[in-house]
Each structure stands twice: as structure tokens, then as C-alpha cells.
């Protein structure tokens, strides 16, 4: 619950529209382990010297199929 609040605040601060925030929160709630794994890998790449955008794109591309599967489940 507190983590959700912090995540929403962070996304709002980054300028993410409210409807996208809702979608993101729904996706994370549907498969929290996947998104935890994604965040950990992004953090590891950042610690390894990559910038946040490059690290995020690399990891998100790696998990593209799994993310699409979760999105399909949410839209049902």
C-alpha cells in the first residue's frame, strides 16, 4: 500500500498522465514479481554505469513478451 503511494507520487512527479499511472499500477498489481525483477535488473545496470533510460529500455525489451502477456490479461 505504501509502496503504491510512493510509486504513484514518483510517476506523477515525472509527468506521467493519470490514466497511464492507473494502467501501470494495475499491471504491477497483476504480476508484482515480474516488475520487481525488472526494477532490480534496471538498478543493477544503472549501478554498472548505464544511464537510467538505456538500462530501462534494455530490460523492458528483454521482458517485452511477458509485459505484453500481463497487459493482455488486464484488458480482459
C-alpha positions as CSV (number, residue, x, y, z in Angstrom):
1,X,0.0,0.0,0.0
2,X,2.7,2.5,1.0
3,X,4.8,1.3,-2.0
4,X,1.9,2.0,-4.3
5,X,1.6,5.5,-2.9
6,X,5.3,6.2,-3.4
7,X,5.2,4.8,-6.9
8,X,2.2,7.0,-7.9
9,X,3.9,10.1,-6.4
10,X,7.1,9.3,-8.4
11,X,5.2,8.8,-11.6
12,X,3.2,12.0,-11.1
13,X,6.4,13.9,-10.4
14,X,7.8,12.5,-13.7
15,X,4.8,13.9,-15.6
16,X,3.1,10.6,-16.4
17,X,-0.6,11.1,-17.2
18,X,-3.1,9.8,-14.6
19,X,-4.6,7.1,-16.9
20,X,-1.1,5.7,-17.6
21,X,-0.4,5.7,-13.9
22,X,-3.5,3.6,-13.3
23,X,-2.5,1.2,-16.1
24,X,1.0,0.8,-14.6
25,X,-0.4,0.2,-11.1
26,X,-2.8,-2.4,-12.5
27,X,0.0,-4.2,-14.3
28,X,2.2,-4.2,-11.3
29,X,-0.6,-5.5,-9.1
30,X,-1.3,-8.3,-11.6
31,X,2.3,-9.6,-11.6
32,X,4.4,-7.9,-8.9
33,X,7.2,-10.4,-9.1
34,X,7.8,-9.7,-12.8
35,X,8.0,-5.9,-12.1
36,X,10.2,-6.4,-9.1
37,X,12.6,-8.5,-11.2
38,X,12.5,-5.7,-13.9
39,X,13.3,-3.0,-11.4
40,X,16.2,-5.0,-9.8
41,X,17.7,-5.6,-13.2
42,X,17.4,-1.9,-14.1
43,X,19.1,-0.9,-10.8
44,X,21.9,-3.4,-11.5
45,X,22.5,-1.9,-14.9
46,X,22.5,1.7,-13.5
47,X,25.0,0.6,-10.8
48,X,27.1,-0.9,-13.6
49,X,27.4,2.5,-15.3
50,X,24.4,2.7,-17.7
51,X,22.1,5.7,-17.6
52,X,18.6,5.2,-16.5
53,X,17.0,5.4,-20.0
54,X,19.4,2.9,-21.6
55,X,19.1,0.5,-18.7
56,X,15.3,0.7,-18.7
57,X,15.0,0.2,-22.4
58,X,17.3,-2.8,-22.4
59,X,15.5,-4.5,-19.5
60,X,12.0,-3.7,-20.8
61,X,12.9,-5.0,-24.2
62,X,14.1,-8.2,-22.6
63,X,10.8,-8.7,-20.8
64,X,8.6,-7.4,-23.7
65,X,6.7,-10.6,-24.3
66,X,6.0,-11.1,-20.6
67,X,4.8,-7.5,-20.2
68,X,2.5,-7.9,-23.2
69,X,1.1,-11.1,-21.7
70,X,0.2,-9.2,-18.5
71,X,-1.3,-6.3,-20.5
72,X,-3.5,-8.8,-22.4
73,X,-4.7,-10.3,-19.1
74,X,-5.5,-6.9,-17.7
75,X,-7.5,-5.9,-20.7
76,X,-9.8,-9.0,-20.5
